[in-house]
């Protein structure tokens, strides 16, 4: 299971005021920081440009069945993001040696499954756990060592099972002290009959904007366990946006969970479109000439290892605990501090106030990096944290009201901030690099194209007759658009040559 996809889909970027979401078949989105025009794939905050010298890459017809419109087949979604249903069982094909890369692909004796490909040994940074190559620093099933499994409410960060950001360990459970009626504000403080836990305080009613769900006051517009209504939980990598469970922008449901059709070799461009064994999926099309420069092939998909949080520095090495991938290393975003593997804000975290080991006493709040009985002027106490509700995306306009879908908190309202626009209800998208909304909402780029600086262009190759082609081996556009190789000649190296086989020509 891809661990970084299991963390809260909105918490880490919100903690630094950056809301990053997959958009337009793989483009990353942010309302403040320029992001990668991911013609290939990425899931974190990345660079704003793609290497302009992309190699000519043959655009290959996809193999496999026709695209389907209902990727999960009407069955229950898999519990984790990135999982695929194989013979009725949810597995992670990037590591499962019995279903490596695709369902039914058994690596066999002496082989391991590394980033969706059978190999003789695991790639750099991964550990062989019974044939599965995993990152023991972030894998919940093998945390720190093979076989060490984290609880379902924990995540693995820094080789240790920890509570996710925003949750506190109370006994053997990770809870939200802001809403848990049995641990309201402080572990062990239970709200009595007829009371609810609202912003860490037992009360007779929930604060404005929150709904009582079994005594917990939650924002049903954004809460993944109570989305739209109490008890409605999001699964398969979906998150709660505008009261509905949905895949991140640019992703679709296929085989049990959310996938990125711009990069998934088993669903390249649409559910069920499978790339061949020697191809990779780039910009929603199968390619045969490898990944563009500055990208690396990981299990048939091209990633930028310097910035991708699920492949940070090496294929399969994931960032967890709210960390982002910066220059090929997992690190806490600016303004955050790593406390026991989880990124926290020392300025207002009552469990880590001013320093990782400083915990505010009962009845105190954390504001301006110090514990006190009252919050500084202009801030509001929300579950022990002093926040500015006019700008805090976790408490926007009121305690517990969270901005999702890439929105920022502006004047106490969750909204998209330019250059982002709300092209899809609830989601912000960057018109500068979203393939589905390039320069304007609804202006989609074609297959094999990327959106770069608000304009569609070929991810690789050259556009001939409105279609991206590889002029190095295209018999109808050999060397340049319209140059046709006649008779039995084949296009190789941009020149029509006689007596060349398809394999030699790269076709």
C-alpha distance (Angstrom), angle and dihedral (degrees) to the residues before:
residue distance angle dihedral
X1 . . .
X2 3.77 . .
X3 3.79 101.0 .
X4 3.77 102.0 -158.8
X5 3.78 89.8 55.9
X6 3.79 89.6 57.8
X7 3.77 94.4 61.2
X8 3.76 119.7 90.7
X9 3.78 106.6 -64.8
X10 3.76 92.2 -139.1
X11 3.79 110.3 25.2
X12 3.80 102.8 79.3
X13 3.81 97.7 49.8
X14 3.77 91.8 40.7
X15 3.78 90.7 56.1
X16 3.78 89.1 66.8
X17 3.77 97.5 36.8
X18 3.78 92.6 -106.3
X19 3.78 118.6 117.6
X20 3.78 109.0 -161.0
X21 3.79 123.1 -178.0
X22 3.76 136.2 163.2
X23 3.76 109.3 -102.4
X24 3.75 139.7 172.2
X25 3.80 97.0 16.6
X26 3.74 95.4 -45.5
X27 3.79 108.6 -16.6
X28 3.75 114.6 134.1
X29 3.74 118.7 -127.8
X30 3.76 133.2 -152.4
X31 3.74 135.1 163.6
X32 3.79 94.9 -146.9
X33 3.78 112.9 16.7
X34 3.85 123.8 59.5
X35 3.78 110.1 -114.4
X36 3.76 140.6 -158.7
X37 3.77 116.3 -76.6
X38 3.75 85.2 -134.7
X39 3.73 104.8 -157.2
X40 3.75 83.0 162.3
X41 3.79 113.1 32.6
X42 3.75 142.8 -69.5
X43 3.76 137.7 154.6
X44 3.77 105.0 -162.7
X45 3.76 140.5 58.5
X46 3.79 106.7 -67.3
X47 3.77 145.5 161.8
X48 3.77 121.4 -51.5
X49 3.80 98.0 -126.9
X50 3.78 140.5 51.1
X51 3.77 121.2 -135.9
X52 3.80 103.5 -87.6
X53 3.77 92.2 -146.5
X54 3.79 97.2 71.4
X55 3.81 112.2 167.2
X56 3.78 120.5 -114.4
X57 3.79 102.8 -96.0
X58 3.76 124.0 -167.0
X59 3.78 110.7 -118.1
X60 3.79 105.5 -135.3
X61 3.77 127.7 -158.7
X62 3.79 110.1 -112.3
X63 3.75 119.6 -113.0
X64 3.76 127.2 -144.6
X65 3.76 134.2 53.5
X66 3.74 129.5 -29.1
X67 3.77 119.6 -76.8
X68 3.76 114.7 -86.4
X69 3.75 127.1 -145.4
X70 3.79 96.9 -148.3
X71 3.78 106.6 49.1
X72 3.79 96.7 -178.9
X73 3.80 93.1 52.9
X74 3.77 91.3 -129.5
X75 3.82 91.1 -69.0
X76 3.78 127.1 124.8
X77 3.78 113.9 -75.1
X78 3.78 120.7 -108.7
X79 3.80 112.7 -99.3
X80 3.79 94.9 -123.2
X81 3.78 134.0 53.5
X82 3.79 116.8 -108.1
X83 3.79 93.8 25.7
X84 3.80 124.7 131.3
X85 3.79 128.1 -153.6
X86 3.81 108.7 -120.6
X87 3.82 115.3 179.8
X88 3.78 89.2 -19.7
X89 3.81 94.9 -51.1
X90 3.80 124.3 105.7
X91 3.81 112.5 -126.3
X92 3.78 138.5 163.5
X93 3.80 104.3 -116.9
X94 3.79 91.1 -164.2
X95 3.82 90.3 71.6
X96 3.83 109.2 12.3
X97 3.83 108.1 110.7
X98 3.81 90.3 -158.6
X99 3.80 93.0 51.2
X100 3.77 103.8 26.1
X101 3.78 113.3 173.9
X102 3.79 91.6 -23.0
X103 3.79 135.5 27.6
X104 3.79 112.0 -81.8
X105 3.80 97.5 17.6
X106 3.82 102.8 131.6
X107 3.80 114.7 -166.9
X108 3.79 91.4 -155.5
X109 3.79 131.4 -154.7
X110 3.79 116.5 -19.5
X111 3.79 94.4 14.0
X112 3.79 132.5 100.7
X113 3.79 133.5 -157.3
X114 3.80 109.4 -116.8
X115 3.81 118.6 177.7
X116 3.79 92.3 -26.5
X117 3.81 97.0 -46.1
X118 3.80 131.7 96.4
X119 3.79 111.9 -118.3
X120 3.79 141.3 162.6
X121 3.81 91.7 -114.0
X122 3.79 140.3 9.2
X123 3.78 119.9 -89.7
X124 3.80 122.9 -111.9
X125 3.79 114.7 -58.4
X126 3.80 95.7 16.8
X127 3.82 130.1 105.2
X128 3.81 127.7 -144.3
X129 3.80 108.3 -119.2
X130 3.81 107.1 175.9
X131 3.79 92.0 -39.3
X132 3.80 95.7 -42.5
X133 3.80 115.5 111.0
X134 3.80 105.4 -142.7
X135 3.77 139.1 167.4
X136 3.81 101.9 -117.4
X137 3.80 89.9 -164.8
X138 3.81 90.3 66.6
X139 3.82 110.2 13.1
X140 3.82 112.1 111.2
X141 3.81 92.7 -155.1
X142 3.81 94.2 49.5
X143 3.78 105.9 27.0
X144 3.80 112.4 173.2
X145 3.80 90.8 -19.9
X146 3.79 138.7 21.6
X147 3.78 111.8 -77.3
X148 3.81 96.7 16.5
X149 3.80 102.3 127.6
X150 3.79 126.0 -165.5
X151 3.79 122.1 -140.1
X152 3.78 116.2 -97.4
X153 3.81 90.8 -106.1
X154 3.81 93.1 52.1
X155 3.78 134.8 74.7
X156 3.78 129.7 -149.9
X157 3.78 114.4 -116.0
X158 3.78 126.8 162.2
X159 3.84 90.3 -1.0
X160 3.82 91.8 -59.7
X161 3.80 133.4 101.5
X162 3.80 107.1 -117.3
X163 3.79 139.6 164.7
X164 3.82 113.0 -96.3
X165 3.78 119.2 -105.8
X166 3.78 109.7 -75.1
X167 3.81 93.4 29.3
X168 3.81 129.0 96.0
X169 3.79 129.3 -151.4
X170 3.81 109.0 -115.8
X171 3.77 107.5 175.3
X172 3.80 106.4 -52.8
X173 3.79 97.3 -17.8
X174 3.79 137.3 76.5
X175 3.78 108.0 -132.8
X176 3.78 140.4 175.9
X177 3.79 105.2 -118.5
X178 3.77 88.5 -161.4
X179 3.80 94.2 65.8
X180 3.83 111.5 9.9
X181 3.84 107.3 113.6
X182 3.81 91.3 -157.2
X183 3.81 93.5 49.0
X184 3.79 103.9 28.2
X185 3.78 112.3 173.1
X186 3.80 91.2 -28.7
X187 3.80 132.3 38.5
X188 3.77 109.5 -93.4
X189 3.81 96.8 18.6
X190 3.78 104.9 125.6
X191 3.77 123.5 -169.5
X192 3.80 112.1 -127.7
X193 3.78 129.1 -125.6
X194 3.78 113.3 -53.3
X195 3.80 92.4 17.8
X196 3.81 131.4 109.3
X197 3.80 132.6 -160.2
X198 3.80 109.4 -114.4
X199 3.82 120.1 173.5
X200 3.79 90.7 -21.0
X201 3.80 95.3 -51.2
X202 3.78 128.9 101.7
X203 3.81 108.7 -120.7
X204 3.77 141.6 162.8
X205 3.81 92.1 -114.9
X206 3.79 139.4 15.7
X207 3.78 120.4 -97.4
X208 3.81 118.8 -102.6
X209 3.81 113.0 -68.4
X210 3.80 94.6 22.6
X211 3.81 130.3 102.0
X212 3.80 127.6 -147.6
X213 3.81 110.9 -119.5
X214 3.82 110.6 177.0
X215 3.78 90.2 -32.0
X216 3.82 95.3 -45.6
X217 3.79 117.5 112.8
X218 3.82 106.8 -139.9
X219 3.78 139.4 165.7
X220 3.82 102.4 -114.2
X221 3.81 89.6 -166.9
X222 3.81 90.5 68.2
X223 3.81 110.0 11.5
X224 3.81 112.0 114.9
X225 3.80 93.9 -153.3
X226 3.80 95.9 44.7
X227 3.78 104.6 31.3
X228 3.77 113.5 171.0
X229 3.79 90.1 -21.5
X230 3.78 138.6 23.5
X231 3.80 112.4 -78.2
X232 3.80 96.8 15.9
X233 3.80 103.5 127.4
X234 3.80 126.3 -169.1
X235 3.82 117.5 -130.0
X236 3.78 140.9 171.9
X237 3.79 93.8 49.7
X238 3.78 93.9 -54.4
X239 3.79 121.0 139.1
X240 3.77 132.2 -156.4
X241 3.79 112.3 -101.8
X242 3.80 122.0 166.1
X243 3.83 91.3 -11.3
X244 3.81 94.8 -54.0
X245 3.81 132.5 99.9
X246 3.78 107.4 -123.0
X247 3.78 141.6 157.6
X248 3.79 117.3 -102.1
X249 3.79 111.6 -87.0
X250 3.80 110.8 -77.3
X251 3.80 93.2 25.6
X252 3.80 129.5 100.3
X253 3.80 136.5 -165.7
X254 3.79 112.1 -94.9
X255 3.78 129.3 159.1
X256 3.79 95.1 -10.3
X257 3.80 104.8 -41.2
X258 3.77 146.4 41.0
X259 3.81 115.6 -68.4
X260 3.79 135.2 177.9
X261 3.83 107.5 -118.4
X262 3.79 90.4 -163.4
X263 3.80 90.7 66.1
X264 3.80 112.0 14.8
X265 3.79 107.6 108.2
X266 3.83 90.2 -156.5
X267 3.80 93.2 50.8
X268 3.79 103.4 26.6
X269 3.78 107.8 172.7
X270 3.81 92.8 -15.1
X271 3.80 141.4 12.0
X272 3.78 111.7 -66.8
X273 3.80 97.6 15.2
X274 3.82 102.2 129.2
X275 3.81 124.6 -165.8
X276 3.80 119.0 -138.1
X277 3.82 121.5 -100.4
X278 3.82 93.2 -97.8
X279 3.80 95.6 44.1
X280 3.77 135.8 84.7
X281 3.80 130.0 -152.2
X282 3.78 115.1 -113.2
X283 3.81 126.8 168.1
X284 3.79 90.4 -13.6
X285 3.82 94.6 -53.7
X286 3.81 132.4 96.1
X287 3.80 112.7 -115.1
X288 3.79 131.6 -166.5
X289 3.80 104.2 -162.8
X290 3.79 100.4 69.2
X291 3.77 131.2 -108.7
X292 3.81 125.4 -37.8
X293 3.79 117.1 -97.0
X294 3.83 114.6 -75.4
X295 3.84 89.8 28.1
X296 3.80 128.2 95.6
X297 3.80 129.3 -149.1
X298 3.80 112.8 -118.9
X299 3.77 113.4 178.1
X300 3.78 94.6 -30.0
X301 3.82 97.1 -43.2
X302 3.78 128.0 96.2
X303 3.80 117.9 -125.5
X304 3.77 135.5 177.1
X305 3.79 100.1 -127.5
X306 3.78 92.8 -162.8
X307 3.79 92.5 66.6
X308 3.82 112.5 13.3
X309 3.85 110.9 108.4
X310 3.82 93.4 -153.9
X311 3.80 93.3 48.4
X312 3.78 104.3 29.8
X313 3.77 113.8 169.1
X314 3.81 90.5 -21.8
X315 3.79 138.5 25.7
X316 3.80 112.5 -77.7
X317 3.81 96.1 9.8
X318 3.81 105.1 127.8
X319 3.79 134.6 -163.8
X320 3.82 116.0 -131.6
X321 3.78 137.3 165.6
X322 3.79 91.9 60.4
X323 3.81 93.0 -58.6
X324 3.80 124.1 143.6
X325 3.79 129.5 -149.7
X326 3.78 111.6 -104.6
X327 3.81 120.9 174.2
X328 3.80 90.7 -19.6
X329 3.81 96.1 -50.8
X330 3.80 131.8 97.8
X331 3.78 111.3 -118.3
X332 3.79 140.3 154.9
X333 3.80 115.2 -93.8
X334 3.79 119.7 -104.9
X335 3.78 112.7 -68.3
X336 3.80 92.9 23.0
X337 3.81 130.0 102.4
X338 3.79 129.8 -149.9
X339 3.80 107.6 -119.8
X340 3.78 111.5 177.1
X341 3.80 92.9 -27.5
X342 3.81 96.8 -47.5
X343 3.81 125.0 99.0
X344 3.80 112.3 -124.4
X345 3.79 138.0 174.4
X346 3.78 106.3 -118.7
X347 3.79 91.2 -165.1
X348 3.82 94.6 70.9
X349 3.82 110.8 6.0
X350 3.83 108.2 116.3
X351 3.81 90.4 -157.6
X352 3.81 92.7 51.7
X353 3.79 105.7 24.0
X354 3.79 112.4 173.3
X355 3.82 90.3 -24.6
X356 3.79 135.9 31.8
X357 3.80 93.5 -110.3
X358 3.82 96.8 45.0
X359 3.79 112.8 100.6
X360 3.78 121.0 -178.7
X361 3.79 116.4 -123.2
X362 3.79 123.6 -115.3
X363 3.78 110.2 -71.6
X364 3.79 93.3 23.9
X365 3.81 130.0 108.2
X366 3.78 131.4 -153.8
X367 3.77 118.3 -121.7
X368 3.79 131.9 152.4
X369 3.83 88.8 4.4
X370 3.82 93.1 -61.1
X371 3.79 135.7 98.9
X372 3.79 114.9 -120.2
X373 3.79 141.8 153.1
X374 3.81 91.8 -113.4
X375 3.78 136.4 34.1
X376 3.82 122.3 -111.0
X377 3.80 116.1 -94.2
X378 3.80 112.1 -77.7
X379 3.78 95.8 26.2
X380 3.82 133.0 94.9
X381 3.79 130.1 -140.2
X382 3.82 110.7 -116.8
X383 3.80 113.5 175.2
X384 3.78 91.4 -32.5
X385 3.81 96.1 -44.5
X386 3.79 122.1 108.6
X387 3.80 106.5 -136.1
X388 3.79 138.9 167.1
X389 3.79 102.9 -121.7
X390 3.80 91.6 -162.7
X391 3.81 91.1 68.7
X392 3.82 109.1 12.5
X393 3.85 108.9 109.3
X394 3.82 91.0 -157.6
X395 3.79 92.7 52.6
X396 3.80 105.1 25.8
X397 3.77 112.8 173.6
X398 3.79 89.8 -16.7
X399 3.79 143.1 13.6
X400 3.81 114.2 -66.7
X401 3.81 97.0 10.6
X402 3.80 104.4 127.3
X403 3.79 129.8 -163.1
X404 3.81 113.2 -133.2
X405 3.79 135.0 169.2
X406 3.79 92.1 58.8
X407 3.79 94.2 -62.0
X408 3.77 125.6 146.4
X409 3.77 127.9 -144.8
X410 3.79 110.2 -108.7
X411 3.80 121.1 171.1
X412 3.82 89.7 -16.0
X413 3.82 93.1 -54.2
X414 3.82 128.2 105.6
X415 3.79 106.5 -123.9
X416 3.80 144.6 150.5
X417 3.79 113.8 -99.6
X418 3.82 122.2 -146.4
X419 2.96 132.5 -66.0
X420 3.80 80.8 36.1
X421 3.80 122.8 78.3
X422 3.81 134.1 -170.6
X423 3.80 99.6 -114.3
X424 3.80 92.3 151.7
X425 3.80 118.2 43.2
X426 3.78 108.7 -93.2
X427 3.82 96.0 4.0
X428 3.77 132.1 98.6
X429 3.78 117.5 -143.6
X430 3.79 132.1 -175.4
X431 3.78 111.6 -122.2
X432 3.80 87.6 -158.1
X433 3.81 96.6 65.7
X434 3.81 111.3 9.3
X435 3.82 111.1 115.9
X436 3.80 91.2 -154.3
X437 3.78 94.8 47.3
X438 3.78 107.2 29.6
X439 3.83 111.3 173.4
X440 3.81 90.5 -22.1
X441 3.79 138.7 27.4
X442 3.81 110.4 -82.7
X443 3.82 95.7 16.5
X444 3.83 99.5 124.7
X445 3.80 126.4 -170.5
X446 3.81 119.2 -131.2
X447 3.80 128.4 -107.7
X448 3.78 111.2 -64.6
X449 3.81 92.3 17.7
X450 3.77 130.4 114.4
X451 3.77 131.2 -156.3
X452 3.77 109.7 -120.1
X453 3.79 122.3 174.2
X454 3.81 90.3 -15.4
X455 3.81 94.1 -52.4
X456 3.82 131.8 100.8
X457 3.80 116.5 -123.0
X458 3.79 136.8 159.6
X459 3.78 114.7 -80.9
X460 3.80 84.7 -142.6
X461 3.77 136.3 -11.9
X462 3.81 124.7 25.6
X463 3.77 134.8 -64.2
X464 3.80 113.1 -113.2
X465 3.77 119.3 175.2
X466 3.77 90.0 -10.5
X467 3.82 93.6 -54.5
X468 3.81 127.7 102.8
X469 3.81 110.6 -121.1
X470 3.78 138.3 170.3
X471 3.80 104.4 -116.1
X472 3.80 89.1 -165.7
X473 3.81 93.4 72.1
X474 3.82 107.8 8.2
X475 3.81 109.2 118.0
X476 3.80 91.4 -156.1
X477 3.79 95.0 47.1
X478 3.77 106.2 29.1
X479 3.79 112.5 173.3
X480 3.77 90.5 -18.7
X481 3.78 141.0 14.4
X482 3.81 114.3 -66.8
X483 3.81 97.3 13.8
X484 3.83 102.9 131.0
X485 3.80 123.8 -163.5
X486 3.79 106.9 -135.0
X487 3.79 131.2 -148.7
X488 3.78 114.5 -9.1
X489 3.79 95.8 -23.7
X490 3.77 118.4 120.8
X491 3.78 131.9 -152.0
X492 3.78 112.6 -112.6
X493 3.76 125.8 162.1
X494 3.80 89.8 -4.4
X495 3.81 93.5 -57.9
X496 3.82 131.5 99.7
X497 3.76 109.0 -119.4
X498 3.79 131.1 179.4
X499 3.78 123.0 -129.1
X500 3.79 94.9 22.9
X501 3.80 118.1 137.7
X502 3.78 122.2 -133.3
X503 3.80 90.0 -111.7
X504 3.79 92.5 53.0
X505 3.77 91.2 46.2
X506 3.79 91.4 52.1
X507 3.80 92.5 -121.9
